[in-house]
Amino acid sequence: MVDWSVYLVTEQRASAGRSTPEIVASALDGGVGVVQLRDKALPVRDRLAVGREVRELTRDAGVPLIVNDRVDLAQAIDADGVHLGDDDLPVEVAREILGEDAIIGRSASFVEDAIAAEGTGADYLGVGSVYATESKADVPDDEYAVGPERVRAIADAVSIPVVGIGGITADNAAEVAAAGADGVAVISAITKAEDPETATVALRDAVDGGRNRE
């Protein structure tokens, strides 16, 4: 069973000069439950090499590895699944390629999109951006932040796990969990941290605390 509590999305350019495998190893020591290989700034050949290193780390830890967008890359590194956005392959096509056992996630910002994604066979939803974030150039400010209220509406509308993403830190993760999210997905809160292991523990504690407030 997947532990969605803390879901790390990798981004080497936001890792304070450290490599993605270094960040992943530290986060795994802190109890991260899912790792997504993103690293969009890297050429795909470099992402393949990094992905193979990360695959070994996550396999040894028994933690699922998800690949952002690229179904072909997920196949190449024997990842556990893929996370898809609006411009990526449809969920059902990814399922045909990766098989029934693959974990296939789908981004959703609205209730109707979340329901549709569940209907096409998504295994979980990434909901956001919950708060303002610098990770996406097309999400410049609070105008596009959905807030915990939207997380709650989506969590109430579907039966698959919901993971909040976007601008989440240890200071606001409890709010997201209290709104019904099964966990939080972060980039900077772990990758930029001086100690990613400690940052991961803090996020887990915050999510656990939020669940107790539901």
N, C-alpha and C positions, 0 to 999 in steps of 0.2 A: 504494500500500500504506500502511495506517495505521500510524503510529508511536505505539504505546500507552505508551511509556516514562513520560511525565508527562502526566497528564490533569487539567486544571483544571476544577473545579466552582465556578461563580460564586456569590457570596452578598454582595450589596452591604452588608448590615448588619454583615458581618464584614470589611469592607475599609478600616478605619481612616479613615473619612471620605472615601475616594476613590470614584469611580464605577466601575461594572463595566467599561465600555469602557477606562478608564485601566488597570485591573488586567490586562485581557486584552491590551492593547497591550504592556505591559511583559513579561508572560509569554511572548508570542509572540517578543519580542526575545530572550528567554532560551532559546527552543527548545522550548516546550510543543508536544506532539504532537496533542492533542485538547482541545477546549473544550466544556464542558456548561453551557448556560444554565439555572441553577436559580432563584436570586433569589426564593424562595418567599414572602418577606414583601411583595413588590411586588404591587399589583393587576395583573391580566392586561393591562390597557391599557398600563401602564407597562412591563411585561415585554416587550410587543410593541415598544415604542419602543426599549428597550435592546437587544432582540434584533436589531433591524434594524441598529443601529450595530455590534454585535458581528459580525453576519453579514458586513458589509463588511470588517471587519478580518481575519476568518478566511479569507474568500475571497481577499483580496489576499495572504495568507500561505500559501495552499494547505493550510490546516489544517481538518479536519472540525469542524463545529459540530453538537452534539447538544443536544436540548431535553429537560429533565427532565419526565417524566410526560405533558405536553400534546401530543398528536398534532396537534390543531388549530393550536396555536402553531407547531409545527415546520413545518406547511404554510404558515402565514401569512408566516413569515420566510424560507422556502426553505432551511431547515436541511438538513443531510445525514442527519439521523436523529433518533431518540428513545430515551430510556432509561426503561424501565418497571419498576415495583415490583409488589408483590403486589396492590395495590388498583387498579392501572391496567388499561387494555385488554390483552387477551391478545396475545401476540406475533403470532399469525397474523392477527388483526384489524388490528393496526397495519400489518402487511405489506400487506394488501389495500388499505388507505387510502394508504400512502406509496409503495408500489411495490417492485419487486424490488431496485432499486439503493440503497434506503435502508439506513442502518446502524441496526440495532435491537439495543439492549442490554437485558439483564435482570438484576435484582438476584437474588443467590442466596447463601444462607448454609450450605446443606447439600448434600451430594453428590447426593442424589436430586433435589433441586430444580434443580441445575445440569444434570444429565443430561436432565431433562424440558425445560428451557429450550432446550437445544441441539436436542432432538428437535422442538420446535415452530418452529425456524428462527431462533433468536437468533444474532446475529453475534458477540457477545462477552458476557462476564459481569462484573458488578461484584460482587466477593465481600467481604463484611464484615458487621459492622464488625470489621476485623482487630484493632484496639486500641480502648480506651475513647475515646469522642469526645463533644464537647459539641455537635456539629452536629445531632444528632437528640434531641429531647426524650424519646423512648421508648427510648433506649439510655443509661441513666444511669451505668453503671459497668462494671467488668470482667466482670460476670456474663454479658453478652451479646457479649463480644469473642471472635471465633472463633480468633484467633491464626494464626501462619504455618503451623501444622500442618494446619489446615483448608484453607488456601489450597493447600497441596501436594496434599492429597487430592482437591480439586476439579480442580486443574490436571492431575492424573494421570488423572482420570475423563472428561475432555472433550477435544475436539480444537480448539475455538474459543478465541480469546484470553481470558485471565483478567486482570482488573485488580483489585488489592487496594485497598480503600477503608476509611477510618475510623481516625482517630488517627495517620495516617502523617506522618512528618517526615523530614527529611534524615538524622536520626540512626538511624531504624529502617527506612528504605526498602530498604536493601540486604538486610535479613533477609527482606523480602517477596519481592523479586526472586529471592533464593537459593532460596526455597521453590517457585519455578516460575511466579510471576506474570509476565505480559508487561509489566506496568507498574503504576504506582500512581496513584490518583486522590486529589486533595487539595482541601480548601477553605482552611483557615486557614494551612497551611504556605506558601501563596503570597499569599492575600488580606490576611493580617495582617502580612506581612513588610514591613519598612521599604523594601526594594528587591525587588519581585516578580521582576524579571529575574534578579538574583543568586540568589534563592531557587530559581527554576526550574532554573538551572544546577546548583546544589548537589543538587537532587533527581535530575536526570539523571545526574550523576556517581555518586550513591549507587546508583541502579538499575543502572548499568553495572558498578559494582563488585560488586554482588550477583550479577549474571549470571555473572561470572567465578568465583564461589564455588560455583555449582550443581554 
